[in-house]
Amino acid sequence: MHIHPYRTSILLAVTFTLLLSTFWFLPELAFVVFISLLLQLLLAPLVDRLEPHTGRALSSAAVLVSFILLAVILLTLVSSSFIPTFTQFVADFPRISAELEHMPAIEDSPFMADEMNSLWAELQSVSVMALKSSLSILVTLFGKVIDMVIILFVTFYLLKDGDMIQKWLASRFPKRDYSRINALFNRILRALRTYIVSQLAICCIMGTLVFLYFTFRGLPYGSVFAVVSGVAEFIPVLGPTVASIFGTMLTATTSVWFALQTACFYLLITQLNHNVIYPTLIGRTLNLHPVAIILGIILGGEVLGPAGMFLAVPFIVICKLVIEDIYEDRQQFTKKQAASRWFHRRESGEEKTSG
């Protein structure tokens, strides 16, 4: 078997394997670059619209600054409702936990009672550890601020020079496959843009629906459950399920009837999300099986923790598109080779007949 025809495919597989392995060996660097790429994909359409009027550099800066201001305003608005509610929730959590432990379904079951006690003990130990490590938290917070500044700078240069960087990367592969590599990069970027935009929209929709439900029903901690449900949507399948269980369990301390209604509400919006909103926003662009998503999220969580669970689906999308590209190139080469052999045999047969 000659390796030369598959040189580009081998280079693709090795390149993306090395890039993805950086999340294991250099997680902080890789995370900064990947978040910057996602922000670039989110903001690039606006930059493209402004570019003919202001130039690429100025339009990139204007869009990035506008995004920062919008993010600050949204965080301020959400925090004004979330922080007081979350503070009250933390203060009431011991009472809520005690009420859950004394519910008939849990109190009458030794197994469930032991599980609740172990969970509460673990939460207490986590709180003590958090107090002891307050100084390290301050250092970590400062480091995250630095990371955010770096992410913004990297995002600006990706917005400004993203096309040039893509063309340069494509030119590193064999010249005969330049169009193929460029097309693959475009497919990956389109899929990631569809994913990040759709996930943001789904998070906002789910968070708003949960907040409206808890507000209109007069249930406490509406902002907390809304934020939990919104953030959980970034972890497909598993995230919404955990958020639903969390909301239903804590609503049970108010009333069993309310808990049943909340469970039905979560079931309704989950089905609405999976069958209407998610397919409409994302469509068949990703075309990933739920089992692949769940296994990818579990693997990402084992390797990188919460960040790995968030990045699992983009990783799977990239791997899927690269594997499909290599497979399609292999199929095309096999067909060309078969056609060439058939043509050669036909010519040989005609020569023998004429001879």
Steps between C-alpha positions, in 0.01 A plus 500: 500500500642840397478773767543793261132521387391512865764750613251783556260276695784379722614858559140597588464217750837574663439879508157481664619229741783729613266799527247312709774349717601852607186504716660219700858631515433878488137540612515869592660604169267283295194624691595865437550435128176301465283754684655774287413300188139458614470875567650570158243272336222675691607854408646447150169554309462847654861587416443386140204739469691797639826434316405675168422820692773518766773251410576164660702619800262777607188287447658217704577738787155661488315168503717359781455810717122494436491133597687572825261785589196284419639212710562737795147641475343154484710376791402806703130447429515128579714553809259758643238226524722191529742601776236588767300189412809280501611645836158420645516152348839431662368625835190280469682192373539333845125540557421369152728202554335423835155519341609263225636253755168502688284443196303172536655340189852563636443467874337156459790374287829441687690492172368838385558650847862381500555640152360841602716505814814415304417767244451763770825397674686529172358849442610602849853371444517686171397821678775457761759436231382811314552714811847360562606566141379861483847634416545256214156601371616862479808395304288286268256786448786730402625236258156473342490877449831475317360211293198711404723785385707256293183349351378844393832585334515163320138544389580842354787365290291201388225739390752721322724236338291181518472450123873554452581251778267241346660538156847475652408179685348350183818585305704284742343191346586364151411755229278259304266470801487870590134532393408186691663620825351848466154348445548278808595800713191684377275203587650479849460873561139497371414207725660662805327833427165322469565320827606799709227734369232234543618408850491865609149536361384179668654606833316833487170336402517231770614743770219743413233226499613368839510851649151581373361171633643547851398867508139446388453202732639701792775245567821616673849521347379556144824676396713216638311231312495712183878544504554130581272394212662745257858402581409130502398521133871535410532134601250331264283213622661465846484868599123554455430168672701599809341847505152346481567264791653785702201728444242229565662379823529846653146591397381196696580687822220744416236247399485151352237628259733781392778244455283291267404809300866607480601153382236519225620850409864387469390197299300725266779752435756218461286336231440840340874562498600157363224473239440860387755760613823299471422348157378838368806696612766238434320280248709225349826696508645300789309173448634342818346200673401560866718205609805664341416826677457333841822297472688807378373709792600230751846468344543879489401525866752232597782673309435873558218520753218751433693663215530161329125442528436838336751436219404136439247566223727738300777239526269229370387725213860570396599133517189397307564748216869406474419127492228558238741702286767227518239232419361694203849560362575128537179411317573744216854368461373140494244586230762679288736207540229251401401712199865527392547123520179439307609748229845339483350149465264625229787654304703181535205293374452725196871475416487120513187492278653732240821299507 
